[in-house]
């Protein structure tokens, strides 16, 4: 048996690793660091265990999304985990300062008790000293409480922003689901390139780029979906079978794609929202050796963009 070249083996190992390991996510790494820092803080563990647990649960949810390969969901959940870790740190800081205040108060009481058993002058001196220490501790506590209140307000604002982002994400998902439901009558399919509506060759005369009435009706329904979802764009792609010359097929597929674009514009869809491509006999979906296969390959595909108006690469 021939041994594979070392370079080829290394490339295969790297390729396999890339296929099984999700790409790194900076937001997830930041969230891990923040949660780990909170977990290592004694004040957090003693005074804010529930906040720390919530941060860890949010981080676990982000880890699950990352392992599933959902980068967008990972970013949103990692952001929540980081903010909850920050909240835990602020709560831990408040707890630590409160303990220091209790300790200062206990020390003051001890000094007052000793002062009663000594000379009045010594007692007065130590009482004054204890009162000064208490005043300093109270000033420190007041400053800490002010800082904690400011930090809490900031954390609340961050939480509100996070919740708003989560609501926006949910709204985008709902709009995407609604768009797919709107396109069910056209037998739309969800693919790696986005939602795709396929118009078969029967909507055109043989060798022509003029749409028949049935095709106009389908395109009107596509235009209706675009009006309901103004954030979406479409790419109209024309294809042919392998019969005839490549140059003729390329030109025919381009003209058919443009015919669909013109029909969409006639229904009020702006030109800027429609792209066209003519692929000719490229990208067959069936065997060109049979009549039924060639008929399937003679088609126009309408590909919907994502919610940002972007298309996935073919």
Secondary structure, DSSP 8 states (H G I E B T S, - for coil): -----HHHHHHHHHHHHHHHS----HHHHHHHHHHHHHHT-HHHHHH-HHHHHHHHHHHHHHHHHHHTT-HHHHHHHHHHHHHHHHHHHHHHHHHHHHHHHHHHHHHHHHHHHHHHTS-HHHHHHHHHHHHHHHHHHHHHHHHHHHHHHHHHHHHHHHHHHHHHHHHHHHHHHHHHHHHHHHTGGGT-EEETTEEEEEEEGGGB-TT---B-HHHHHHHHHHHHHHHH-TT--EEEEEE--SSS-HHHHHHHHHHHHHHHHHHHHHTT--GGGEEEEE-TT-S-SS-TTSHHHHHHHSEEEEEE--TTS-----
